[in-house]
Amino acid sequence: MNLEIARQIAEKAHAGQKRKNGEAYINHCIRVSNMAAEYSEEAAIVGMLHDVIEDSNINIKKIDNSINEILLDAIGFMTKRKTDSYLEYLLEMKDMGYIKSDPIGDSARIATQVKICDLKDNLNGATGTLWDKYMMAYYILTGEVYGNSL
């Protein structure tokens, strides 16, 4: 799969969806993908598709014929299970992000890189409890405070 195919899938998945500020949802995916491209082309693809499963009616089976297993697993790692709290999801991602010798290491590393890009985009313009939520998540995954606002 290449980035253009990923973009087409994301555009279909997020057609008509809006962010809380009224912006077209696909713009968030594009920004995350652009940030993730600094890591690799694979991360850019996952960045484009990072919310497809969680926020649309497209399931993993609909995209698994056109994507390699590492990227498919990374998208799976990015997807919060309905049974997990947000904190459980983040702690699991943090643990997976440090797996180096395990076969899922590449997928987990890409997923963590993309999640950090996702959080950076979410933090831009966030206020109040959303800022707190995303800042906590960023800190859990990186051990750093994002920006100079605090």
C-alpha positions as CSV (number, residue, x, y, z in Angstrom):
1,M,0.0,0.0,0.0
2,N,1.2,3.5,-0.7
3,L,0.2,6.8,0.9
4,E,-2.2,7.8,-1.8
5,I,-4.2,4.6,-1.4
6,A,-4.2,5.1,2.4
7,R,-5.5,8.7,1.8
8,Q,-8.3,7.4,-0.4
9,I,-9.3,4.9,2.3
10,A,-9.2,7.6,5.0
11,E,-11.2,10.0,2.9
12,K,-13.9,7.4,2.3
13,A,-13.9,6.4,6.0
14,H,-14.1,10.0,7.3
15,A,-16.4,11.4,4.6
16,G,-18.7,14.0,6.2
17,Q,-17.1,13.6,9.7
18,K,-16.2,16.8,11.5
19,R,-14.0,17.6,14.5
20,K,-15.4,19.4,17.5
21,N,-14.2,22.7,16.0
22,G,-16.2,22.0,12.7
23,E,-13.1,21.2,10.7
24,A,-13.3,18.2,8.2
25,Y,-11.9,15.2,10.1
26,I,-9.7,14.2,7.2
27,N,-7.5,17.3,7.8
28,H,-6.5,15.8,11.2
29,C,-5.4,12.5,9.5
30,I,-3.4,14.4,6.9
31,R,-1.6,16.5,9.6
32,V,-0.8,13.3,11.6
33,S,0.4,11.6,8.5
34,N,2.6,14.5,7.5
35,M,4.2,14.6,11.0
36,A,4.6,10.8,11.0
37,A,6.4,11.0,7.6
38,E,9.4,12.3,9.5
39,Y,9.8,8.8,10.9
40,S,9.1,6.8,7.8
41,E,6.7,6.2,4.9
42,E,5.2,3.4,6.9
43,A,4.4,5.7,9.7
44,A,2.9,8.2,7.3
45,I,0.6,5.5,6.0
46,V,-0.4,4.4,9.5
47,G,-0.9,8.1,10.4
48,M,-3.3,8.5,7.5
49,L,-5.3,5.4,8.6
50,H,-4.9,5.7,12.4
51,D,-8.6,6.5,13.1
52,V,-10.2,4.5,10.3
53,I,-11.2,1.4,12.4
54,E,-12.1,3.3,15.6
55,D,-14.1,6.1,14.0
56,S,-15.8,4.6,10.9
57,N,-17.6,1.6,9.6
58,I,-14.5,0.3,7.8
59,N,-13.1,-2.7,9.7
60,I,-9.7,-4.2,9.6
61,K,-10.8,-7.0,7.2
62,K,-11.7,-4.3,4.6
63,I,-8.2,-3.0,4.5
64,D,-6.1,-6.1,5.2
65,N,-5.8,-7.2,1.5
66,S,-4.1,-4.0,0.5
67,I,-1.7,-3.5,3.4
68,N,1.3,-5.4,4.8
69,E,1.1,-7.2,8.1
70,I,3.4,-4.8,10.0
71,L,1.3,-1.8,9.1
72,L,-2.0,-3.7,9.7
73,D,-0.7,-4.6,13.2
74,A,0.3,-1.0,13.8
75,I,-3.2,0.2,12.9
76,G,-4.5,-2.5,15.2
77,F,-2.3,-1.3,18.1
78,M,-3.5,2.3,17.5
79,T,-7.1,1.2,17.9
80,K,-8.4,1.4,21.4
81,R,-10.5,-1.6,22.4
82,K,-14.0,-0.7,23.7
83,T,-13.3,-2.8,26.8
84,D,-10.1,-0.8,27.7
85,S,-10.1,2.6,29.5
86,Y,-8.1,5.3,27.9
87,L,-5.4,4.9,30.5
88,E,-5.2,1.1,30.0
89,Y,-4.9,1.7,26.3
90,L,-2.0,4.2,26.8
91,L,-0.1,2.1,29.3
92,E,-0.3,-0.9,26.9
93,M,0.9,1.2,24.0
94,K,3.8,2.5,26.2
95,D,4.7,-1.1,27.1
96,M,4.5,-2.2,23.4
97,G,6.6,0.8,22.3
98,Y,9.6,-0.5,24.1
99,I,9.5,-4.0,22.6
100,K,12.7,-4.3,20.5
101,S,13.3,-8.0,20.0
102,D,9.7,-9.2,19.7
103,P,8.2,-9.8,16.2
104,I,5.7,-7.1,16.9
105,G,8.4,-4.6,17.7
106,D,8.2,-2.8,14.3
107,S,4.4,-2.5,14.4
108,A,4.5,-1.3,18.0
109,R,7.2,1.2,17.4
110,I,5.3,2.7,14.4
111,A,2.0,2.8,16.3
112,T,3.7,4.6,19.2
113,Q,5.4,7.1,16.8
114,V,2.0,7.8,15.1
115,K,0.2,8.1,18.5
116,I,2.6,10.8,19.6
117,C,2.0,12.7,16.3
118,D,-1.8,12.2,16.9
119,L,-1.4,13.7,20.4
120,K,0.6,16.6,19.2
121,D,-2.1,17.5,16.7
122,N,-4.8,17.0,19.3
123,L,-3.0,19.3,21.7
124,N,-2.8,22.1,19.2
125,G,-5.9,24.1,20.0
126,A,-7.1,21.8,22.9
127,T,-8.3,23.5,26.1
128,G,-9.5,22.4,29.5
129,T,-10.1,18.7,30.1
130,L,-9.2,17.8,26.6
131,W,-5.8,19.5,27.0
132,D,-5.3,17.6,30.3
133,K,-6.3,14.3,28.7
134,Y,-3.9,14.7,25.7
135,M,-1.1,16.1,27.9
136,M,-1.3,13.1,30.2
137,A,-1.2,10.8,27.3
138,Y,1.8,12.6,25.8
139,Y,3.6,12.4,29.1
140,I,2.9,8.7,29.5
141,L,4.2,7.9,26.1
142,T,7.2,10.2,26.0
143,G,8.1,11.2,29.6
144,E,8.0,14.8,28.5
145,V,5.7,17.8,28.9
146,Y,4.5,19.0,25.5
147,G,5.1,22.6,24.6
148,N,6.0,25.5,26.8
149,S,2.5,26.4,28.0
150,L,2.7,24.9,31.5
